[in-house]
């Protein structure tokens, strides 16, 4: 009698390396995103496990450093302490002096920096209409 297994040998080989809990562990990492818009740069990260006083945002040169740290706390699984450091370079063309950070009630930290507005090389000079003719103006000077 010829036997066809439901799961092939190749599939069994792959399943040996499948660890579903790895995905659960990865989801506890600090998730973040960066957006580059026409008017500003924005970095967002989920810091719901940290209180505002546990978070610091610093800037040195063009590098923004976000750090979150809390001591051991009790949760439903036991004790947990968390610490992370996220660094990124502020993209060129954004105003470092106008960097802002906000923390939403659901724990999303947003860091924004507006684009630097560069003035054009030349400028347009408006033309003002006057009431009296140029010839009258010249005659009055003599």
C-alpha positions, 0 to 999 in steps of 0.5 A: 500500500502506498502512503501519502503523508499529509505534511510533506518531508519538506514542510516538516523540515521547515516547521522544525524552525517555526517558532510562533512565540518569536513573533509575539516577542518581536511585537513588544519592541518599540515600533516607529515610523518616519515620514518626510513631507513637503512641510516637515519631517515627522518621526513617531514611536509607540511608547505606551509602556512608558510614562512621560517622565520615563522618556527623554528626547535629546538632540546633539549635532544632527542626531536625535536620541530618544530614550525610555527607561523604567525600573522593575514593575509588576505586571500580569506575568511577573516583573518587567523593566524596560529600557530602549534607546532610538537614535536617528539623524535629522534629514538635511534641510530641516530646522533643528532649532524648531524641533518639537516632541509631543506625547499623545494620550495613547502613548505615541511620541511624535517628533517633528521638525519643519523644513527650512524655507530657503529664500529664492536667489532674486526677489520680485519688486512690486510696481507702484502706480503714481498719479502725476506724470514723470515729466511733471515730477522732473519739472518740479525739481528744477 
